[in-house]
Amino acid sequence: MDKERFYNALNTVLSGEHIRAGIGTYGEKTVHAVLKNYFEPYADSHEQKIGGYVADIIGEDGIIEIQTAGFDHLRKKLEAFLSVSRVTVVHPIPRQKWIIPIDPETGERGRKRKSPVKGTPYDIFPELYKIKPFLSHENFRLCIVMLDVEEYRRPPEESGLKRGRRRGYVRYDRVPLELAEKIHIDSVADWEYFIPKGLPEEFISKEFGALSGVGAKYASLVLNVLTAAGAVEKTGKRGNSILYKNIINL
């Protein structure tokens, strides 16, 4: 994890037209712009056309797609890209965020407060569920980037809310502050990052949820995705619960 490179990318974006145009007013959001410069500082490798689609980066490591949300939009791109190149999907998750209300017209900022909600790498699984058929493809790669961010929020259009009230505010833009962690999933074995220690040889979602800290209901989603990725398999049932087995090290 190259923090110096991250800060260089951050400074490049924050000192450029992207910010001078005003937070959130440029076509590309700040986190996306910073990560694009972090993964590929060479601008000529950005926004390259391939197979009827535009890739964020095409370089020595193949195609890199930075997806801040909505993996639904990735499906058609992955169909086109994976057949011709290795593809790394990069997804940022806020580990810690500080919320700042902002007036979109004047740029005036309100009081900054720390959010009690903290992100974890497991937050990506609802998005991964949307691209399950591609997770086991030999050319598919994943990189989860944990960031500390400032999140700027504005009142919704025509909301009639008085300035300063938090209720009803919507996310406007996020500005990264710190690169906390990078998790690379380059092979089936790397999915073991998400399989907690201490599981029995065969386990149910409730046991997985307790040891991972995600809870039984969310664990079912995680295990569904890990099954599609080839990291675990269903082996039967214990009562009404599905039994799973970690097959990475078999």
Backbone bond lengths (Angstrom), bond angles and torsions (degrees), N, CA, C in turn:
res aa  C-N    CA-C-N  psi(-1)  N-CA   C-N-CA  omega(-1)  CA-C   N-CA-C  phi
1 M - - - 1.467 - - 1.531 108.78 -
2 D 1.324 117.03 112.31 1.459 122.66 -174.49 1.532 109.74 -96.75
3 K 1.328 115.56 95.48 1.469 119.08 -177.30 1.528 111.78 -70.91
4 E 1.329 116.94 -33.32 1.464 119.32 178.26 1.530 110.33 -61.71
5 R 1.324 115.25 -42.18 1.465 119.47 177.63 1.531 110.87 -63.56
6 F 1.334 116.24 -38.27 1.467 119.95 177.82 1.530 110.73 -62.49
7 Y 1.330 117.40 -46.54 1.464 120.45 -179.62 1.520 111.45 -64.78
8 N 1.321 117.13 -35.01 1.463 120.07 176.08 1.521 110.60 -63.38
9 A 1.343 115.93 -43.10 1.466 119.88 178.24 1.523 110.94 -64.60
10 L 1.331 115.94 -41.20 1.461 120.93 178.95 1.527 110.70 -61.75
11 N 1.331 116.29 -45.56 1.467 120.22 -179.65 1.522 111.65 -65.64
12 T 1.331 116.22 -36.68 1.468 119.71 178.25 1.524 110.83 -60.10
13 V 1.331 116.43 -43.92 1.460 120.47 -178.49 1.526 111.36 -73.40
14 L 1.343 116.31 -45.37 1.475 119.31 -175.67 1.522 112.93 -69.26
15 S 1.322 117.33 -21.74 1.467 119.74 -179.91 1.516 112.15 -96.33
16 G 1.349 117.34 1.84 1.457 120.76 -174.53 1.513 113.89 -104.43
17 E 1.335 114.50 -170.79 1.457 121.42 -177.15 1.522 112.39 -62.98
18 H 1.323 115.59 -24.79 1.463 119.37 -178.27 1.527 111.21 -56.21
19 I 1.331 116.50 -45.68 1.462 119.80 -178.66 1.518 111.82 -85.11
20 R 1.336 116.45 -34.48 1.470 117.90 179.86 1.518 110.93 -63.42
21 A 1.332 116.31 -25.85 1.461 119.70 176.97 1.521 111.84 -73.67
22 G 1.339 116.73 -13.19 1.458 121.50 -179.69 1.510 110.73 108.02
23 I 1.336 117.07 137.37 1.461 120.58 -177.83 1.520 110.08 -57.27
24 G 1.308 115.77 127.17 1.456 121.08 175.33 1.514 115.38 79.51
25 T 1.337 118.65 -0.61 1.456 119.08 -176.91 1.511 112.07 -95.74
26 Y 1.317 117.03 -15.58 1.463 120.88 177.43 1.526 108.58 -80.60
27 G 1.313 117.53 161.32 1.455 120.69 -176.72 1.517 113.19 -62.98
28 E 1.324 117.42 -29.09 1.452 121.89 -175.64 1.526 109.23 -109.41
29 K 1.321 117.22 131.50 1.452 121.01 179.21 1.525 110.66 -71.65
30 T 1.323 115.22 158.40 1.462 120.33 -169.67 1.523 113.21 -65.62
31 V 1.335 118.60 -45.60 1.466 120.38 -179.56 1.530 109.89 -59.01
32 H 1.318 116.84 -43.78 1.465 121.01 179.35 1.528 110.25 -60.26
33 A 1.324 117.14 -45.33 1.463 121.16 -178.27 1.526 111.61 -64.49
34 V 1.337 116.84 -41.62 1.468 120.26 -179.32 1.522 110.23 -65.79
35 L 1.331 118.03 -45.32 1.463 120.61 -179.15 1.519 111.54 -66.46
36 K 1.311 117.43 -34.56 1.466 119.78 177.89 1.529 110.37 -64.14
37 N 1.316 116.15 -40.81 1.468 120.37 177.84 1.525 111.89 -73.58
38 Y 1.313 117.02 -28.83 1.466 120.56 178.26 1.532 110.50 -70.65
39 F 1.326 116.81 -47.28 1.457 119.83 -177.61 1.527 112.78 -75.64
40 E 1.341 116.83 -24.85 1.460 120.11 177.93 1.535 109.90 -151.44
41 P 1.350 117.60 94.44 1.466 120.30 -179.69 1.528 113.37 -65.61
42 Y 1.342 117.04 -21.96 1.459 121.28 -176.49 1.526 109.34 -79.20
43 A 1.338 116.96 106.94 1.461 122.10 -171.22 1.523 113.82 -62.98
44 D 1.340 117.64 -27.00 1.464 119.84 -179.08 1.527 112.70 -67.11
45 S 1.330 116.79 -15.14 1.463 120.96 177.97 1.520 112.30 -89.17
46 H 1.340 117.41 -2.72 1.463 121.93 -178.73 1.529 110.84 -86.32
47 E 1.341 114.83 150.61 1.468 122.28 170.96 1.528 111.67 52.76
48 Q 1.335 115.56 60.95 1.457 121.57 -179.01 1.530 110.87 -104.68
49 K 1.320 116.12 137.71 1.464 120.73 -179.55 1.520 110.41 -82.59
50 I 1.345 114.86 136.67 1.452 121.17 174.94 1.527 109.16 -155.30
51 G 1.311 116.18 128.62 1.461 121.17 177.32 1.512 114.83 58.37
52 G 1.328 117.37 34.01 1.456 120.57 178.96 1.511 114.80 83.91
53 Y 1.348 117.66 1.06 1.461 122.37 179.79 1.527 109.57 -126.77
54 V 1.314 116.39 163.52 1.464 121.92 177.79 1.517 109.05 -105.20
55 A 1.325 116.33 122.13 1.463 122.27 177.29 1.518 109.57 -90.91
56 D 1.328 116.78 143.05 1.464 119.93 178.54 1.525 110.78 -60.52
57 I 1.324 116.37 -44.42 1.466 121.76 -177.95 1.527 109.12 -142.97
58 I 1.312 116.15 136.92 1.460 121.41 166.33 1.516 106.96 -126.77
59 G 1.324 116.33 117.82 1.456 120.50 -177.39 1.504 112.29 -146.88
60 E 1.325 116.29 -157.81 1.460 121.97 -177.44 1.527 112.20 -62.53
61 D 1.332 117.01 -28.96 1.462 121.07 -178.97 1.519 112.66 -92.73
62 G 1.322 116.87 14.34 1.456 120.69 -179.56 1.523 111.18 92.22
63 I 1.318 115.47 -147.14 1.466 121.80 -178.67 1.522 109.32 -93.15
64 I 1.323 115.64 136.67 1.468 121.41 173.91 1.517 108.06 -121.43
65 E 1.317 115.51 123.47 1.465 122.00 177.28 1.521 109.03 -113.23
66 I 1.311 117.05 120.56 1.462 121.74 179.10 1.521 107.46 -96.83
67 Q 1.317 115.01 112.13 1.462 120.81 -174.72 1.522 108.81 -117.52
68 T 1.322 116.44 105.31 1.461 120.14 -177.47 1.524 112.13 -79.92
69 A 1.328 117.24 -21.34 1.476 120.98 178.32 1.521 108.48 -169.09
70 G 1.331 115.61 168.82 1.460 120.20 171.13 1.512 115.33 63.53
71 F 1.331 116.95 67.08 1.463 120.59 179.18 1.526 112.65 -67.13
72 D 1.335 117.49 -10.14 1.470 120.00 176.18 1.531 109.49 -54.98
73 H 1.346 115.22 -38.29 1.464 120.61 -175.69 1.525 112.17 -73.02
74 L 1.319 117.18 -10.01 1.457 121.17 -178.13 1.523 113.13 -84.10
75 R 1.309 117.41 -20.94 1.464 119.57 -168.20 1.535 112.87 -58.26
76 K 1.323 116.91 -48.69 1.465 119.29 -178.14 1.524 111.27 -67.69
77 K 1.331 116.09 -36.85 1.463 119.34 177.45 1.527 110.93 -63.40
78 L 1.325 116.27 -44.54 1.456 119.58 -179.33 1.526 111.38 -63.56
79 E 1.318 117.23 -37.91 1.456 120.37 176.28 1.524 110.92 -57.54
80 A 1.324 115.81 -41.21 1.467 120.56 -178.35 1.528 112.04 -78.11
81 F 1.332 116.96 -41.92 1.461 120.80 -171.79 1.529 113.38 -77.65
82 L 1.334 117.41 -41.23 1.464 120.23 -172.74 1.522 112.89 -66.00
83 S 1.300 116.54 -23.34 1.472 119.41 -179.69 1.521 112.33 -75.19
84 V 1.338 117.19 -15.38 1.466 119.76 -175.87 1.524 114.07 -122.70
85 S 1.344 117.80 -11.64 1.458 118.56 -173.37 1.523 111.29 -160.68
86 R 1.326 114.84 160.00 1.456 119.95 167.63 1.525 107.73 -68.95
87 V 1.317 116.40 137.55 1.472 121.49 -177.73 1.522 109.13 -126.67
88 T 1.321 116.37 125.42 1.460 121.85 174.42 1.523 109.09 -107.61
89 V 1.319 116.28 119.15 1.461 121.26 175.23 1.524 107.55 -92.74
90 V 1.316 116.06 121.12 1.459 122.48 179.58 1.525 108.64 -103.45
91 H 1.328 116.21 127.13 1.461 120.12 -179.47 1.526 110.12 -130.05
92 P 1.340 117.67 118.45 1.466 120.03 177.27 1.519 111.90 -84.68
93 I 1.327 115.73 142.05 1.465 122.32 175.36 1.530 107.66 -129.11
94 P 1.326 118.26 126.93 1.468 119.46 176.78 1.531 110.84 -70.02
95 R 1.317 116.83 115.54 1.463 120.73 175.12 1.527 109.36 -72.56
96 Q 1.309 115.35 -46.51 1.469 122.42 177.51 1.519 107.32 -139.85
97 K 1.326 116.76 140.87 1.462 118.23 178.20 1.518 111.37 -136.54
98 W 1.323 113.86 150.36 1.445 123.21 174.85 1.526 107.09 -115.06
99 I 1.324 116.83 127.17 1.463 122.34 -173.24 1.527 109.71 -97.62
100 I 1.334 114.55 131.41 1.462 120.90 -178.97 1.529 108.21 -130.56
101 P 1.340 118.38 115.43 1.468 119.02 174.20 1.529 109.69 -71.68
102 I 1.320 116.39 145.38 1.461 120.56 -176.79 1.527 110.23 -139.77
103 D 1.318 115.72 143.40 1.455 121.40 173.26 1.528 106.79 -87.77
104 P 1.346 118.77 113.38 1.465 120.56 -174.42 1.521 113.66 -65.71
105 E 1.338 117.43 -19.07 1.461 120.14 -178.79 1.525 111.29 -86.29
106 T 1.322 116.66 -43.19 1.466 119.83 -175.63 1.529 112.77 -100.07
107 G 1.342 116.52 -18.95 1.466 119.69 -175.31 1.516 113.07 80.62
108 E 1.339 116.82 2.73 1.470 120.05 -179.11 1.527 110.13 -65.62
109 R 1.327 115.82 135.10 1.460 121.77 -176.48 1.527 110.79 -105.16
110 G 1.319 115.01 140.65 1.453 120.45 177.11 1.522 111.44 -90.88
111 R 1.320 116.56 -165.09 1.460 121.94 -176.83 1.526 110.90 -71.04
112 K 1.307 115.77 132.22 1.464 122.80 179.81 1.525 109.12 -82.66
113 R 1.342 116.56 134.35 1.455 120.19 177.77 1.527 109.92 -136.97
114 K 1.325 115.95 149.26 1.456 121.69 -179.75 1.520 109.54 -84.55
115 S 1.320 117.02 129.56 1.456 121.04 178.60 1.521 109.75 -75.28
116 P 1.330 117.88 138.02 1.472 120.36 176.16 1.525 112.77 -74.51
117 V 1.335 117.04 -13.38 1.460 121.73 -177.41 1.530 109.75 -85.43
118 K 1.330 115.71 126.49 1.461 120.56 177.65 1.524 109.37 -115.23
119 G 1.324 115.08 139.44 1.450 119.98 -179.69 1.514 112.19 -88.53
120 T 1.343 115.98 155.05 1.458 122.36 175.54 1.526 108.05 -133.25
121 P 1.332 118.28 161.05 1.471 119.83 177.68 1.526 113.41 -57.65
122 Y 1.330 118.10 -25.68 1.465 120.36 178.98 1.535 112.39 -65.35
123 D 1.331 117.84 -15.28 1.464 120.68 -179.33 1.524 112.95 -63.79
124 I 1.311 117.70 -15.91 1.459 120.46 -177.90 1.532 112.86 -77.50
125 F 1.323 118.59 -16.09 1.462 119.95 -168.61 1.528 115.24 -64.46
126 P 1.331 121.37 -34.75 1.471 118.25 174.69 1.530 112.51 -60.16
127 E 1.337 117.04 -32.87 1.459 120.26 176.94 1.533 111.47 -75.17
128 L 1.337 116.56 -40.58 1.467 119.33 178.21 1.522 111.59 -61.53
129 Y 1.322 116.51 -32.21 1.468 120.41 178.35 1.529 111.02 -56.78
130 K 1.323 116.71 -32.06 1.466 121.76 -177.03 1.528 112.43 -73.58
131 I 1.339 116.78 -18.00 1.468 119.11 -178.72 1.531 110.57 -122.94
132 K 1.323 117.18 29.41 1.467 121.34 -177.08 1.533 114.18 -51.25
133 P 1.326 119.69 -40.97 1.468 118.32 -176.79 1.526 114.46 -61.72
134 F 1.345 116.86 -18.13 1.465 119.46 -175.50 1.530 113.11 -98.13
135 L 1.327 117.62 -10.17 1.465 120.55 -171.05 1.526 112.85 -65.98
136 S 1.313 117.27 -28.68 1.461 120.42 -178.42 1.528 112.74 -95.70
137 H 1.327 117.24 3.53 1.471 120.55 179.84 1.525 109.75 -67.43
138 E 1.319 117.04 139.26 1.463 121.27 -175.64 1.528 112.93 -62.39
139 N 1.319 118.25 -22.81 1.464 121.37 -179.24 1.529 113.73 -96.07
140 F 1.327 116.76 -0.64 1.470 119.55 -177.16 1.522 111.48 -84.61
141 R 1.326 115.95 133.33 1.461 123.10 174.57 1.533 108.22 -132.29
142 L 1.315 116.20 156.21 1.462 121.53 179.99 1.518 109.07 -136.48
143 C 1.320 115.72 139.75 1.468 120.65 173.92 1.526 108.25 -134.51
144 I 1.321 115.87 117.23 1.465 121.82 177.90 1.522 107.72 -98.17
145 V 1.315 116.23 125.67 1.463 121.64 -176.80 1.524 108.47 -112.55
146 M 1.330 115.93 114.50 1.463 120.85 178.07 1.527 108.86 -90.61
147 L 1.340 114.98 123.93 1.458 121.03 -175.07 1.523 111.50 -125.43
148 D 1.324 116.26 149.25 1.462 121.86 162.31 1.523 106.21 -94.45
149 V 1.333 116.80 132.55 1.467 119.79 -171.90 1.526 111.64 -137.39
150 E 1.315 114.14 157.20 1.460 121.82 162.88 1.520 106.83 -98.78
151 E 1.325 115.45 129.10 1.463 120.17 -179.33 1.520 108.98 -110.72
152 Y 1.318 115.49 118.17 1.460 121.20 179.89 1.522 109.43 -93.08
153 R 1.328 115.90 131.64 1.460 121.30 -178.92 1.512 110.29 -124.68
154 R 1.321 115.49 147.64 1.468 121.60 179.17 1.516 109.72 -129.89
155 P 1.332 116.94 159.89 1.467 118.54 174.02 1.523 109.25 -65.62
156 P 1.338 118.49 146.17 1.466 119.68 176.62 1.519 110.99 -65.57
157 E 1.316 115.92 155.53 1.466 120.55 179.41 1.525 110.22 -57.40
158 E 1.327 115.50 135.48 1.471 122.96 175.43 1.524 111.86 53.28
159 S 1.340 115.85 36.01 1.460 118.68 -177.36 1.521 112.51 -79.75
160 G 1.349 115.57 -25.21 1.453 118.61 -176.77 1.509 113.29 73.15
161 L 1.323 117.51 7.50 1.462 120.14 -179.93 1.519 110.58 -76.18
162 K 1.306 116.43 145.01 1.449 120.61 173.92 1.518 109.16 -71.74
163 R 1.315 116.43 142.81 1.447 120.11 178.52 1.515 110.49 -60.48
164 G 1.309 114.97 140.51 1.464 119.26 177.80 1.500 112.79 101.79
165 R 1.310 117.84 -19.62 1.459 119.56 177.49 1.518 109.71 -79.66
166 R 1.330 116.60 137.33 1.459 120.54 -177.77 1.518 111.71 -82.48
167 R 1.301 115.96 -33.00 1.463 118.86 -174.16 1.522 110.62 -61.62
168 G 1.329 116.03 131.34 1.448 120.22 178.14 1.509 114.37 89.15
169 Y 1.336 118.52 -6.11 1.458 120.75 178.83 1.526 109.76 -68.18
170 V 1.335 116.21 146.15 1.458 121.60 -179.78 1.525 109.26 -121.30
171 R 1.341 114.86 154.43 1.457 119.45 -178.97 1.523 110.63 -67.01
172 Y 1.304 114.68 134.51 1.458 122.40 -176.26 1.525 110.46 -107.81
173 D 1.318 115.27 -46.40 1.450 121.33 177.95 1.523 108.80 -167.52
174 R 1.342 115.77 161.20 1.455 121.44 174.42 1.522 108.84 -125.07
175 V 1.317 115.28 137.01 1.465 120.54 177.65 1.528 107.51 -117.02
176 P 1.333 118.06 117.74 1.468 119.73 -179.04 1.519 112.21 -69.57
177 L 1.323 115.31 143.41 1.459 122.01 178.69 1.525 112.06 -111.21
178 E 1.331 115.82 -37.75 1.461 120.97 -171.92 1.525 110.04 -148.25
179 L 1.333 115.79 138.10 1.455 121.70 171.70 1.520 107.47 -90.72
180 A 1.336 116.72 111.03 1.461 121.03 -172.95 1.524 112.92 -91.59
181 E 1.338 116.98 -38.93 1.467 120.43 -175.65 1.517 109.31 -164.51
182 K 1.335 115.40 149.21 1.462 121.90 171.02 1.517 108.27 -125.43
183 I 1.319 116.94 129.71 1.458 121.85 177.62 1.519 107.71 -114.49
184 H 1.320 116.85 116.65 1.459 121.98 -179.96 1.528 109.90 -99.98
185 I 1.319 116.11 128.00 1.461 122.15 172.80 1.529 106.46 -113.94
186 D 1.332 115.37 96.01 1.463 121.32 -176.34 1.522 113.03 -107.25
187 S 1.335 116.83 -10.24 1.463 121.14 -179.94 1.524 108.15 -155.01
188 V 1.313 116.30 171.38 1.467 120.83 178.93 1.526 110.42 -57.42
189 A 1.316 117.73 -39.02 1.463 121.47 -177.45 1.528 112.46 -60.58
190 D 1.335 117.06 -29.24 1.467 120.15 -176.89 1.526 113.01 -70.73
191 W 1.339 117.49 -19.08 1.467 119.80 177.90 1.527 111.61 -66.66
192 E 1.326 116.59 -13.29 1.460 119.80 179.37 1.529 111.32 -62.36
193 Y 1.325 116.97 -18.84 1.472 120.84 174.76 1.532 110.78 -51.13
194 F 1.329 116.18 -34.44 1.468 120.80 -174.50 1.526 113.27 -93.72
195 I 1.316 117.44 -0.79 1.464 120.21 -179.67 1.524 108.79 -99.76
196 P 1.336 118.51 111.29 1.474 120.97 -174.20 1.519 113.06 -66.46
197 K 1.320 115.47 151.22 1.453 121.31 176.09 1.534 109.89 -71.74
198 G 1.307 115.37 153.29 1.462 119.75 174.52 1.509 115.09 92.53
199 L 1.327 118.10 1.50 1.464 120.12 177.68 1.530 110.12 -71.13
200 P 1.320 117.49 144.59 1.473 119.07 172.27 1.521 109.73 -67.36
201 E 1.320 115.97 171.01 1.472 119.83 -178.24 1.526 110.84 -58.03
202 E 1.333 116.34 -41.48 1.458 121.27 171.70 1.522 107.55 -119.70
203 F 1.312 115.77 139.90 1.464 119.59 -172.65 1.521 110.37 -146.07
204 I 1.326 115.01 161.94 1.465 121.40 176.88 1.528 108.61 -111.15
205 S 1.319 116.10 169.58 1.466 120.67 -175.31 1.525 111.88 -61.75
206 K 1.330 117.96 -32.49 1.456 120.76 179.54 1.528 110.79 -62.89
207 E 1.339 116.41 -41.34 1.469 120.43 179.03 1.526 110.58 -69.15
208 F 1.319 115.56 -40.71 1.460 120.15 177.13 1.528 110.72 -62.34
209 G 1.341 116.02 -44.54 1.463 120.97 -178.95 1.509 112.92 -63.19
210 A 1.335 116.68 -37.70 1.466 120.62 -179.46 1.526 111.21 -68.07
211 L 1.334 116.76 -43.77 1.462 120.18 -176.75 1.528 112.80 -76.47
212 S 1.317 116.88 -30.26 1.467 120.43 -179.99 1.523 112.18 -86.07
213 G 1.341 116.01 -20.29 1.458 120.33 -179.14 1.515 114.36 86.05
214 V 1.341 117.79 7.65 1.467 119.21 -176.64 1.528 112.57 -95.60
215 G 1.334 117.76 -11.15 1.461 120.80 -178.66 1.515 111.78 87.61
216 A 1.332 116.49 157.38 1.471 122.04 -172.79 1.523 112.57 -65.20
217 K 1.334 118.12 -41.90 1.465 120.45 -176.03 1.521 110.58 -66.05
218 Y 1.318 117.56 -47.02 1.463 121.20 -179.84 1.520 110.12 -69.29
219 A 1.337 117.25 -31.79 1.460 121.29 179.22 1.526 111.11 -60.35
220 S 1.319 117.41 -33.86 1.468 120.49 178.60 1.526 110.69 -61.90
221 L 1.334 116.26 -40.33 1.461 120.97 177.02 1.527 110.79 -65.94
222 V 1.339 116.22 -45.91 1.462 120.96 179.77 1.524 110.39 -59.27
223 L 1.318 117.27 -44.87 1.460 121.30 -178.29 1.534 111.65 -68.75
224 N 1.305 116.78 -32.77 1.463 120.62 174.88 1.529 110.15 -60.54
225 V 1.333 116.07 -44.52 1.467 121.09 179.98 1.528 110.88 -69.54
226 L 1.331 117.23 -42.87 1.463 120.33 -180.00 1.525 111.73 -64.64
227 T 1.315 116.22 -30.33 1.467 120.17 175.30 1.528 110.07 -66.80
228 A 1.329 116.08 -44.40 1.467 120.41 178.35 1.524 111.53 -63.20
229 A 1.328 116.50 -32.22 1.465 120.88 -179.26 1.520 112.72 -79.82
230 G 1.330 117.19 -11.30 1.457 121.22 179.18 1.510 114.59 87.64
231 A 1.331 116.70 16.91 1.470 120.51 -178.65 1.523 112.45 -90.62
232 V 1.332 117.57 -31.44 1.462 122.16 176.27 1.523 108.32 -132.01
233 E 1.315 115.82 164.63 1.456 119.81 175.74 1.524 109.85 -138.71
234 K 1.317 115.49 153.65 1.455 121.15 175.85 1.526 108.36 -81.26
235 T 1.329 115.85 134.05 1.466 119.38 -177.11 1.521 113.65 -117.62
236 G 1.323 116.83 -6.51 1.462 118.97 -178.68 1.503 110.52 151.95
237 K 1.331 116.24 -146.51 1.467 120.77 -178.90 1.516 110.99 -139.79
238 R 1.324 114.22 149.86 1.457 122.41 169.05 1.524 105.70 -120.68
239 G 1.324 116.72 101.94 1.459 119.81 -172.18 1.513 108.76 65.69
240 N 1.346 116.74 -124.47 1.463 121.34 178.09 1.518 112.59 -94.77
241 S 1.322 117.48 1.61 1.465 121.66 -175.36 1.532 111.48 -99.55
242 I 1.325 115.43 140.30 1.468 120.79 177.68 1.521 109.74 -73.81
243 L 1.310 116.40 136.21 1.461 122.53 175.33 1.527 109.59 -93.40
244 Y 1.340 114.96 138.01 1.465 121.39 178.83 1.525 109.17 -123.97
245 K 1.341 113.28 161.27 1.452 119.42 177.31 1.522 108.31 -141.84
246 N 1.342 116.12 136.32 1.462 121.66 174.60 1.527 107.88 -74.30
247 I 1.344 116.71 118.17 1.464 119.79 -175.83 1.535 112.58 -110.05
248 I 1.327 116.67 8.15 1.468 119.63 -176.13 1.520 111.53 -64.10
249 N 1.326 117.05 -43.81 1.457 120.69 -174.13 1.526 114.74 -99.20
250 L 1.314 117.00 12.69 1.467 119.76 -179.44 1.532 110.25 -73.07
